[in-house]
Amino acid sequence: MLTKEEMPACPVATTVELIGSKWKLLIIRNLQMRPWRFNELKRDLEGISQKVLTDSLRALEDDGIVIRTVYPEVPPRVEYRLSEMGLSMRPILDAMEAWGRSYQRAVLDGGPLAGDERQ
């Protein structure tokens, strides 16, 4: 977790600090659906390297957004899921999805973005 000294004064900057990378956002998107295993995430997130996935999951875990569960089996099974803090980010990702859909429609249809008053 960020210490008081590391915490930006701006709340938007704090959010960006925690989840501002492309990969962290996509990991959180996936984990909203269900718990995932490392290799499932690696396969689903096309283009992510093993190192970036490992580093991103560790950072999200350190920040209290993701919970890593190791099951005592042979071979060991590890799952990642969102914590309550991570689940509280759903409105952020929902808003990003809605905006992205609106943008895609505007580009494909050549029309304005939803809510765009300029004509």
GUMAR-577108 format. One record per residue (C-alpha): x, y, z. Coordinates in steps of 0.02 Angstrom, whole numbers, padded with zeros to 5 digits, always signed. Layout:
BEGIN
XYZ...
END
This chain:
BEGIN
+00000+00000+00000+00052+00178-00027+00122+00262+00127+00060+00433+00181+00218+00508+00108+00193+00420-00060+00009+00463-00074-00022+00602-00200-00125+00748-00137-00244+00734-00285-00370+00590-00273-00365+00563-00462-00176+00549-00454-00194+00421-00314-00310+00315-00423-00192+00329-00571-00046+00280-00459-00137+00122-00406-00221+00063-00567-00159+00179-00704-00068+00051-00810-00152-00036-00956-00115-00208-00885-00176-00172-00709-00342-00111-00777-00362-00265-00886-00316-00380-00741-00447-00296-00632-00573-00309-00774-00546-00497-00782-00548-00522-00595-00718-00436-00584-00790-00590-00671-00717-00725-00558-00554-00784-00478-00420-00824-00608-00261-00926-00606-00098-00850-00667-00089-00948-00830-00272-00910-00870-00235-00724-00854-00077-00742-00957-00173-00828-01098-00318-00704-01093-00214-00545-01086-00138-00554-01259+00034-00475-01265+00071-00468-01079+00239-00540-01027+00256-00657-00880+00363-00527-00789+00236-00386-00813+00093-00498-00757+00191-00555-00604+00242-00376-00560+00066-00308-00588-00016-00443-00481+00112-00416-00342+00083-00228-00345-00106-00250-00343-00088-00372-00198+00028-00253-00103-00098-00113-00129-00240-00218-00058-00335-00230-00223-00303-00415-00260-00300-00566-00146-00185-00711-00188-00239-00881-00123-00123-01030-00124-00209-01199-00108-00108-01338-00025-00115-01460-00168+00012-01549-00276+00047-01463-00388+00008-01302-00294-00140-01203-00359-00141-01014-00345-00292-00904-00380-00310-00717-00386-00470-00624-00344-00521-00447-00303-00526-00391-00123-00668-00283-00058-00561-00133-00106-00539-00203-00280-00725-00239-00297-00761-00058-00249-00679-00007-00414-00822-00080-00517-00903+00092-00547-00737+00157-00616-00722+00015-00741-00908+00022-00783-00889+00208-00824-00736+00172-00930-00831+00035-01023-00980+00150-01056-00868+00289-01118-00769+00169-01227-00930+00103-01307-00989+00281-01339-00822+00325-01417-00823+00169-01526-00998+00212-01588-00949+00391-01624-00797+00336-01725-00891+00199-01818-01046+00305-01851-00958+00470-01870-01075+00547-01741-01042+00641-01579-01001+00558-01415-01149+00526-01302-01180+00684-01202-01081+00792-01323-01177+00954-01342-01070+01020-01485-01152+01005-01656
END
